[in-house]
Amino acid sequence: MADFDQELDATGLNCPLPILRAKKALASMSAGQVLHIIATDPGSVKDFDAFAKQTGNELMESKEEGGKFEFLIKKA
């Protein structure tokens, strides 16, 4: 994983909570900063993909490891 500025642990949360928490976290961040999200909801993969497209933020990385999904989103 690349460097990030803030981490959001959304493990155990189901849709739409990981997205809502990420939205809130990104709102407090500066443009160009990177948010690292850890989630356990398999639906979060397509959710974060759609979220990035809708908001213009960049989904830099999306990976799954041992039942955990990790995302890096760079604020636009």
N, C-alpha and C positions, 0 to 999 in steps of 0.2 A: 504493500500500500504506500502511496505517495504521502507527502507531508500534508497535514490538515491543521486548521485553526481551531476547530471546535468539534466535539464528539457528542453524538446523540445516541443513547442506548434505548432502542425501542423494542428490545426483546420481550416477548410475551404479549405484545400489543397487536391487536388485529385491525385490519383496514376499517376505517380510514385514519386511525390514530397515528401510525408512523408518519403519514403524509402531513397531518395537521401539526404534529410536533416539529417536523422538519421545516414546515412553512414558518412557524413561530420562531424557531432558532435562526433561520435565514434572515428573517425580518430584523433581527438585532445585529446582524453581521454587515461588514462592509463589502462593496463590490470587489471581486477578485479573491475573496477569502473562501476557504474550502471547508465544507461540513462533511464529517465522516459519520455515517449512520449504520448502526447494527440492528438488524431486525430478524425475527423468526417467522414472520408471516410470508409463505410462498407467494402470495398475491402481491407482495410489495415490489417484486421485480418489475411487473408490468406497470404497477402504480407509479413507481419512481421514474420509469421511462416516460410515461404519459405526463407526469408532473413537470419533468424537465422541459418537454416539448411545449407544454402550455404556458410555463412561466418564463421561458427563455434562459433559465439557468442551465449550466452545462453538466450533464451526467458524465463525469470523467471516468468512473470505474464502477462496475457492478460485478460482484462475484459471490459464489456460494461456497461455504466451507463448513462441513460438519453440521449441516442443518441451520447454519446462520448465514444470513445474507448481508453483505457489506456494500455500501455505496459511498462514492465520493461525489459531492455536488459542489460545483464552483458557482458562487453567486454572480449573477450578471451585473 
